Amino acid sequence: MDKQYDVIVIGAGNGGLSAAADAACAGLKTLVIERHNLPGGSASSFVRGRFEFETALHELFDLGNEKNPGTVWQLFDHYGIHLKWYYEQQMMHIIVPNRVSLTLPTGIDNFLDTMEKAVPGCRDSVARALACGKKGGGSPDLH
């Protein structure tokens, strides 16, 4: 095994893989070192007992579109990745045994309507929480 590298990246999470890809695309001899048995970092899952926990991102925030590309779209363009996107209409399903089973849809109005139906009186506070996320620089269009 060759032991001469221009760049050594510690960690094969999203950031490490992006840094390694940039270095390799620039023609630098690059080594990625990861302590886990799979790459992905927080975009992966792990098993404890009979349960599997997904720590992955549930949403590619600020994806944008071809006419108005967000940061994720721009990142893919940077690497020459061109995908056809299919949008899921159900964001997630929450299950608390013997208490609740709730499917949350995409789209702010649909999301707020579902939350209000599940927890009457929460619509305004949930809308304000989403607005805080929007002020933080992102665009919580949830679709």
Secondary structure, 3 states (H helix, E strand, C coil): CCCCCCEEEECCCHHHHHHHHHHHHCCCCEEEECCCCCCCCCCCEEEECCEEEECCCCCCCCCECCCCECHHHHHHHHCCCCCCCCCCCEEEEEEECCCEEEEEECCHHHHHHHHHHHCCCCHHHHHHHHHHHHHCCCCCCCC
